[in-house]
Amino acid sequence: MTSIKLSNIRFISKVEMFLGVLACLSFLLILTPQSWINRTLKFDPLAFVSFISDDSSSGGNSEVSWVREEEQIWKCEMGDISPIYCGLIIDVRGENGKGLDLSKFQEMTVWLDYEGAANSIRFYLRNAGDPYYNGGSLSTKYNQIVIPVEELSQGFTVVLEDFQVANWWLAASKVPLKYSHAEFSNVIYVEVQTGEGAITGEHKFRLKKIVWKGNLVSDEVIFRTLILGWSALILLLLAFRLVKLKFRLARDKRKKEELVEINKLLDLQNKELVDLAKTDQLTGLINRIGIRDALFENLKSWQDKRTPFSLILIDVDHFKKVNDHYGHAVGDEVLIAIAALLRENTRRSDCPARWGGEEFLLLCQDCDLYRAQMAAEILRRKLEDAEIHPDLKVTASFGVASMTKPDADDLFKRADQALYEAKTQGRNRVCVNAGIDE
């Protein structure tokens, strides 16, 4: 019992340690700054092909030109005929023709040098997605945002959720309502354009860099995962505890029932076992009390490992006549001689016992019905051939049965039935009762 309790303590401590580690990890995960687990995409405009455009194709009179093309510095002479705009368009497609997937990013920081009188610029992330993109430049979805120019030189951060699809593009493309929201899954053009209400005159631009940042895992996903994980772990632990408790209760109940059954079988329910001797005083074999532990161990071994287990009941033939004609002293000699024969002709693992009167019992551990029958036949012949008394021919009848189900009472009943059959068939013979499950 001590080892079981110690193992339980060790198991509980391991579980508590495991839960403590998980709790610490969860706490650290919640407190971890998002900046530590961000994904970042740094964009260098000089690494891509770019071109400039103005409003001349739309009927305006603005003029755009490079100041230093190798540095992507450009200027715009704003006209006075609507529409009025100039812009820089950067083709960000790779060799495979795919653009940038910015759908996993949450914010964008832009660094841009500007000289002019405007208060804002317009910024486009032009997406090529299904079903609206047909290969033409104007079929890209114009995701736009207007950015104030004051802080652009130091870097100005915007949230991608603030981008909206340009109204003029929605009207021209006539896309269904479900495609009217901003998309960033395949951005093929990044465009910087003069802002709304641009002032006539010269405007100079230089786009230095762009950085997109996004969470590798959102707060919502982190908290949902933690809640689901802890809930699942708690349910698993509860289920494991319940199953373990159920098995323990079933095992304890089974052991209790086995003890009650064996006590009842051996007629020991109302006796003080401590005060009773386990050895038969006449023969030196164990008695009914002594056989109790061996019977319990064999039953347990059969239940746990299905180790074969057989029982042989032995009844001395016509023993009453021996007592009547030769006296009880000769009868005692016969019983002592039979006990010696059993000890000398059985295995160490077998357990011979005096069952009462002229009856003996032999528990055969790790022995199936066939081998038990053979053992009984050997004992029968040796007894028949033994010279126990010069005036007596001593024989015995044998009943054999093997364990087929967790019921000791059934085992004894079938062995007793086999013994009865041996007697009715003329005695001095071995009979077996295989049972219905054999």
N, C-alpha and C positions, 0 to 999 in steps of 0.2 A: 504493500500500500504506500510506503514511503516513496518508492521510485516513481510511482504514478503521480503523486502530488508534486514532486519536484519537476517532472516533465511538464506538467500543466503550468507550473509557475514559469518555466523557461519559455513555453509557447506564448503565454500571455505577455511576457516582457518583450518578446520579439515583435508581436503585433503592435504593442504600444509604441515601441521604438519606430516601427515602420510608419505608423500614423503620425507620430511626431515629426519625422523627416518630411512626410508629405505636407503636413501643415506648414512647416517652415518654408518649403519650396513654394507653396501656394501664396504665402505671405510675401515672399520676395518677388514673386511674379506680379502680384498686384502693385507693389511699390516700385517696380522697375520703371524708370522713365521711358516713355515711348521713343525718345531720341536714341536710346540704346538699341532698339530693335527696329529701326527704320530702314527702308530701302531708299537709295538715293540714285538719281540719274543726272549726271552732269552733262550739259549740252554746250559744245563749242561751235558757234556759228561758222567759224573759218574752216571747219572740217567738212562742210557740205557745200554743194553747189547752190548759188543764190543768184537772184536777178531782181531788178527794180522795175516798177511799173507806175504809171500815172493814170489820170482820168481822161486822156485824149481819146481812147477807144470808146468812151461813153459820152463824148461830146463836151468834155470839160477842157479848160485851157491851162491846167497846171503842167509844170515840167519837172521831171525828175532826172538826176544825173549822179554819177559817182564822183566823190571827192578823192578818195583813195580806195579803189576796188579791192586791193590786196588786204586791206584792213576792214573792208565792208563799211566804210564811212560814205554816206550818201546824203544828198540834200534835195530839197523840193522847193521850187518856186510856185507857191500856191496862186492859182488863178482866181477869177471872180465869176466864172460861169459854172453853174451846178451841172453835174456833181463835182465836188471839189475834194480830191484826195490824191495821195502818193503813197507808195508802199515798198517794202522789201519782202520778197518771198524766198524762203529757204526750202529747198527740196531735201527732205530727210529720209527718203526711201533708201533701203539698202540694196545690195546686189541682187537679192531675191525679189525685189519690187515691193517688199513689205515696209510699212512705215513704223512709227513708234507706238507701242502699246502702253498708253499712259493710264489705263483704266484702274490700275492698282495703286495709283498715287493720289494723295489728298491735297497737296499744295504745290505751288509753283512760285519761285523767286526769280525776278528778272533784274538784270543789271544793264542799264542803257544810258548812254550819254546823249543829251539833247540840248540843242541851242535854238531858241525861237520864242515866239510869244504865246504858244498854245499852252493850255492848262492840262491837257490829257492826250494820250495816244490810244489807238485801238489795237488790240492784240487778238489775232486769230489762231486757233488750232484747228486746221482743216482736216476732217476725218473722211476716209474713204471706206464706207461700209455698205452692206446690203440693206435694202434693195435699191437705194437711190444712186449709188455711184456707178457711172457707166463708162468711166475712162476719161471723161472730159474734165477740165480744170474746174469749171463752175458747178459740176455735179458733186464735188466734195462738200460735206456739211460744214458750214461756217460757224464754228463754236467761237463766240466772241466775248471779250470783256474790255471795258474801258478803264485804263489805269492812269491815275494822276502822275504828273511828271516830276513833282517836287523831290521824291525820294528814290527815283530810279537809279541815280548814279551810285547810291549806297546799297541798292538792292531792295526791291519792293515785293512783298509776298502776298499772293492772292490764293484763295481756296478754289479748287477746280469746280466745286459745287456752285460757285457764283457765275460760272460761264453760262451763257444763254445762246441759243441758236438765233442767228441774225434773221429779223423779220422779213427782209427783202428776199432772203434765200428760201424761207418757208413759202412765201407767196409765189416765188418763181418755180419752185420744185413741185409744189402741190403734193407733198408727202402726207401719208396718213398721220393722224394725231399721235399714234404710238411711236412715231419716229421723230417727233418734234422736240425731244429733249436732247441735251448735249451728250455727245459720245466721244470717247477717246481711245477706242480699241485699235485703230489703225490710222494714226495721224501721219499724213504724207507731206503736208506743207505747214510750216510755221511762218506766220506773216505778221509784220509790224506795219501799221498804217497810221497816217495822221488821224487825229481824233475828230470828234463831233465839233462842228462850229469852228473849224480851223481858220486862223487869221491869215489874210492875204499877206504874202511876203516870203522870206526865206526861212526854211526850217532844216536844221542839220541833225542827223542821227548816226549813232554807232551802237549797234547791239553787241554787248560784250560777252554775256553768257546767260544761260538759264539753268536752274537747278530744280528738278522735281523731287519731292520727297513723299513717301507714303509709309504707312505702318505695315510691317510684315504680318502682324496679326492685330485686328481691331480690338478695342476694349470690349465690345459686345461679344466677340468670339471668345476672348479670354474668360470673361465672367460666365458665359454659357458653358464653356468647357469645364471650368472649375465646378460649377453647380452640378452639371451632369456627372462629372467624374466622382465627386464626393457622394452624390446620391447613389450612384451605382456601387461604389465601394461599401457604403453603409448597408445597402441591401444585400450585397454578397456576404459581408461579415455576419449579418443577422441570419441569413439563410444557412451559412456554415455552422453557426452556433446552434441553431435549431436542429439541424441534421445531426450534429455531433451529440447534442443532448438527447435526441430521440434514440440514437443507437446506444448510448450509455444506459438510458432507462430500460431499453429493450434487453440489453445484456444483463443488467442487474435483475430484471424481472425473470429472465430465463434461468439465471443461476438460482434465484430463490425458489422457483418452481421445481427445478431439478432436485434441490436439497429436500424440499417438502415431499416430492414424489419418492425419493430414495428412502427417506425416513418412514414414510407411510408403508412402502414396500417391505421394509425390514422390521416393521412393527416397532418403531422406535419413537413415535410421535410423543408419547407421554412418559418417556424415560429420561433419566439424567445420564447422558452419554459419558460424562466425566467419571462417574462412579462405577461404570461397568467395565469389566475386563474385556480385551479384544481377542484373547487367545483361549481356545478350547482346552480345558485342563486335562482331558483324557488323551487326546490325539496330538496335541501340540500345534495343530493347525489353527489358523485364525477362525473366529466364529462370525456370526452375522454382523456383529458390531465392527469387527476388524475388516470385513469385506467392504464396508461402506466407502472408505476413501478410495480403494482400488476401483470400485464400481463407478464412482464419480469421475475419477481421472479418465477412465476408458470412455465414458459417455462424452466427456468434454472433447477428448481427442477425436472421437467419431464426428461430433458436431462441427468442430473447427476445421479438421483436415480430412474427414471421411476415412480415417484409419480403420480398417476392418476390426471387428470386435465380436467374439463369439462366446457363448455360454454353454457349459456342459453340466447337466444335472445327473447325479449318480445315485442309484438306490440299490442297496444290497438285497439280493434275492432271498426271500424266505427267512429274513433275519429273526423274526419272532419265534420260529421253530428252533433256531439256534439257542436263543435264551431259554425257551421252554424245556428243551431236552438236555442241554449242556450247562445251563446256568449263565448268569450274567457275567461271571468272570471270564468265561470263554468268549462270550459276546464282546466284552471289552477288548480281549486279545485280537479278535477279528477286526474290530474297528481301528485299533492301533496299527495293525499290519497293513490295512488298506491305506491308511494315512501315509505310512512310510512308502508304500508303492507309488502313491501319487507324487510325493516329493521327489522320488528318485527317477521318475519317468516323465517329468514335465519340464518345460523350459524355465529359465530364470524369470522370464517376463510373464509366465503364467502364474495364476494365483489360486492355489487349491485351498479349500475351506470346508469345515464341517458345517453343514446347513442345519442339522438337527437330527437326533436319533440315529438311524442308519443311512441318512442321506448326506451326500457330499456335493460340493459345487466346485467347478473349475472355470475361472475367468481366463479367456485366451486372448491376450492383446495382440494386435496386428495379425489376426488370423481370420480368414474367411470361412464360409460354411464348409467348403470341401476339406480344407486342411483340419478344421475342427472335427469333422466326421472321421478323418483318418486317425487323428490323435485319440479320439474316443475308442476307435476299434483296436488300436494298439494297447490301450489300457485294459480294455475288456479281455483281450487274449492273455495279457500278462497276469491279470487277476485269475483268470480261469486256470492258467498253468502254475500258479503259485501254490506252494505247500504251506498253507497258513496253519492248518491243524491236521494231525494224522487221521482223524475220523471225519473230517469235513471237506466237502468240495464247495468252495465259496465262489460265487459268481455275482454279477451285478448287471442291472439294466441302465442304459444310457439314453438321455434325451438331449439333442443338440439343436441350437438355434443361433442365428447371427443377427446382429443389429441391422435393421432396414429402415427405421424411422426413429426420430427422437422421442422414444417412449420406452422407458425401462420396464414398465409394467407389461407391455406387449412382449418384450423379449423374454421375460420370465414365464409368461403364460404359454408362449409357443414352445419353450424348452420343456415345460411341465407337460404340455400336450404330447410332445414327442416321447417323453419318459413314460407317460401313460400308455401310449401306443406300443412301446417296447414291452411293457408288462403284459398287455393283452395279447401280444403275439407270441408269448411263451417265455419271456424274460431272457436274460443272458444274450442281449443283442443291443445294437445301436440303431436308433431311429432319429430322423431329423425333421424339423418343421421349417421349411424355407420361408414361409410367410407370403402374403399376396404381392409384396413389392419386389421380390427376388426375380 
